[in-house]
Amino acid sequence: MPHQYCIKHALAAISILIGYVERDVRRSRESRSEVEEEVGHRRHHDVGKDDSGDGVSVAEQKRAGVSSGEEDVISVLYETCRKILGARTEGEARERYNLLRENQSFPARQHRKAVRFLTRRWDHLVMHHRVPGLPRTSNLVENVNKQLQRRHETIEAFRYRLTAIHHTYLLVAFLRQKPHTDCRGSRKHLNGKSRLASARVRNLHLNWLKNCLKPGV
């Protein structure tokens, strides 16, 4: 059975491995840090003065450093990995991957971790290119899990384990026959059709519960 790793979760794992922080989050942290440092500078106005006597804040000293440049390089590395996993074809993804392996402009440790991650999981990361219709992410599965959890929370608890299992089976059967309502892009044509109807299962009864009694549904 072909198996596709979730691209979204793969990028999240890469970001942790290489120490990438999204630009908006980084800016928020920098702004908060600068405010705290400016307040500290005002309280201790004699700290951070240069030889001419002019006050220089710690935040200004940091802005003049090279740490931001390193973060920019890591951001480019992350963006390169994102483009590899977001390629339109496996050939395009492989070409970008080979360019990444040969690129020595990135920090050695982060570069090695990113390449190793992609190398070990390559087949499972590009399986959606080989199998038409295979989802690139686990969003659909997570949506089903969210709906199951939401319905279980209203019940709060089951007295017997077998009752919980049977209830879950019933919910899954219902969700398989619940029409899509919010599909977009290339999946927009599925709106109004259930998962079973989308899989071309024929002669479905309007009452979803009766379909559960049919063998093979």
C-alpha positions in Angstrom: 0.0 0.0 0.0 1.6 3.3 -1.0 2.2 5.6 1.9 2.8 9.4 1.8 4.4 11.4 4.6 2.6 14.6 5.4 4.4 17.4 3.7 3.3 19.9 6.3 4.6 17.9 9.2 7.8 17.2 7.3 8.5 20.9 6.9 7.8 21.4 10.6 10.4 18.7 11.4 12.9 20.3 9.1 12.4 23.7 10.7 13.2 22.2 14.1 16.3 20.4 12.8 17.8 23.5 11.3 16.6 26.0 13.9 14.4 27.9 11.5 12.0 30.4 13.0 9.3 32.0 10.8 9.9 35.6 10.0 6.7 36.9 11.7 7.5 35.0 14.9 11.1 36.2 14.8 10.1 39.8 14.3 7.6 39.6 17.2 10.4 38.1 19.5 12.8 40.8 18.4 10.4 43.6 19.0 9.5 42.3 22.4 13.2 41.8 23.3 14.1 45.3 22.1 11.3 46.9 24.2 12.6 45.0 27.3 16.2 46.0 26.6 15.3 49.7 26.0 13.4 49.7 29.3 16.5 48.2 31.0 18.7 50.8 29.3 16.7 53.7 30.6 16.8 52.3 34.1 20.6 51.9 33.9 21.4 54.9 31.6 25.1 54.6 32.3 25.4 51.1 30.8 26.4 50.7 27.2 28.0 54.1 26.6 30.8 54.4 24.1 34.0 56.4 24.5 32.4 59.6 23.2 29.7 59.5 25.9 26.8 58.9 23.6 24.3 56.2 24.8 24.1 53.0 22.7 21.4 50.6 23.6 21.9 46.9 23.7 19.2 46.4 21.0 21.2 48.7 18.7 24.3 46.7 19.3 22.5 43.5 18.4 21.1 45.0 15.3 24.7 45.8 14.2 25.8 42.1 14.7 25.8 39.2 12.3 23.2 37.0 13.9 20.5 38.3 11.6 22.6 37.3 8.6 22.9 33.7 9.8 19.1 33.6 10.4 18.6 34.8 6.8 20.7 32.0 5.5 18.8 29.4 7.5 15.6 30.9 6.1 16.8 30.4 2.6 17.7 26.8 3.5 14.2 26.2 4.8 12.6 27.8 1.7 14.7 25.6 -0.5 13.4 22.5 1.3 9.9 23.9 1.0 10.3 24.3 -2.8 11.6 20.7 -3.1 8.6 19.2 -1.3 6.2 21.5 -3.1 7.5 20.7 -6.6 4.9 19.8 -9.3 6.7 16.6 -10.3 9.1 14.1 -8.8 11.7 15.0 -11.5 11.5 18.7 -10.5 11.8 17.8 -6.9 14.8 15.6 -7.6 16.5 18.3 -9.6 16.1 20.8 -6.8 17.2 18.2 -4.2 20.4 17.6 -6.2 21.1 21.4 -6.3 20.6 21.5 -2.5 23.1 18.7 -1.9 25.8 20.5 -4.0 25.2 23.9 -2.5 27.9 24.6 0.1 26.7 28.1 1.0 24.6 27.0 3.9 25.9 26.3 7.5 27.4 22.9 7.4 25.5 21.4 10.3 22.1 22.6 9.3 22.7 21.7 5.6 23.8 18.1 6.6 20.6 17.6 8.7 18.3 18.9 6.0 19.9 16.7 3.3 19.9 13.6 5.6 16.2 14.1 6.5 15.2 14.3 2.8 17.4 11.4 1.8 16.1 9.0 4.4 12.4 9.8 3.7 12.5 10.6 0.0 10.3 7.8 -1.3 7.6 8.5 1.3 7.8 12.3 0.7 7.3 12.0 -3.1 4.8 9.2 -3.2 2.0 11.6 -4.1 3.8 12.2 -7.4 3.8 8.4 -8.2 0.2 7.7 -7.1 -2.4 10.1 -8.6 -4.9 11.4 -6.1 -2.8 10.5 -3.1 -3.0 13.5 -0.6 0.2 15.5 0.1 -0.8 16.2 3.7 -2.8 14.5 6.5 -5.3 17.3 6.6 -8.2 15.1 5.6 -7.4 12.4 8.2 -7.0 15.0 10.9 -10.3 16.5 10.0 -12.0 13.1 10.5 -10.2 12.7 13.8 -11.3 16.2 14.9 -14.9 15.3 14.1 -14.6 12.1 16.0 -13.2 13.8 19.1 -15.8 16.5 19.0 -18.6 13.9 19.1 -16.9 11.9 21.8 -16.5 14.9 24.0 -20.3 15.4 24.0 -20.7 11.9 25.4 -17.8 12.4 27.8 -17.4 8.7 28.7 -18.4 5.2 27.8 -19.2 2.5 30.4 -17.7 -0.3 28.3 -14.8 -0.3 25.9 -16.8 -2.3 23.3 -19.5 0.4 23.3 -16.9 3.0 22.5 -15.5 0.9 19.6 -19.0 0.3 18.2 -19.8 4.0 18.5 -16.6 4.9 16.6 -17.4 2.5 13.8 -20.8 4.1 13.5 -19.3 7.6 13.3 -16.8 6.5 10.7 -19.6 5.0 8.6 -21.5 8.3 8.9 -18.5 10.4 7.9 -17.9 8.2 4.9 -21.4 9.0 3.6 -21.5 12.7 4.7 -21.3 15.0 1.6 -18.3 17.3 1.1 -19.1 21.0 1.5 -15.8 22.9 1.6 -13.6 21.3 -1.1 -11.6 23.8 -3.0 -9.3 24.0 -6.1 -9.0 20.7 -7.9 -11.3 19.0 -5.4 -14.1 21.5 -5.8 -16.1 19.1 -8.0 -16.5 16.7 -4.9 -18.8 19.1 -3.1 -22.2 17.5 -2.6 -20.7 14.0 -2.9 -19.8 11.7 0.0 -16.5 9.9 0.2 -18.2 6.7 -0.9 -19.8 8.4 -3.9 -16.5 10.0 -4.8 -15.0 6.5 -4.8 -17.8 5.6 -7.3 -19.7 3.3 -5.0 -23.1 2.8 -6.7 -26.7 2.2 -5.5 -26.3 4.1 -2.2 -29.4 4.5 -0.2 -30.5 8.0 0.9 -30.5 6.6 4.5 -26.8 6.3 5.4 -27.6 3.8 8.2 -29.1 1.3 5.7 -25.9 1.5 3.6 -24.0 0.2 6.7 -26.0 -3.1 6.4 -24.8 -3.6 2.8 -21.8 -6.0 2.4 -18.8 -4.2 1.0 -19.8 -0.7 1.8 
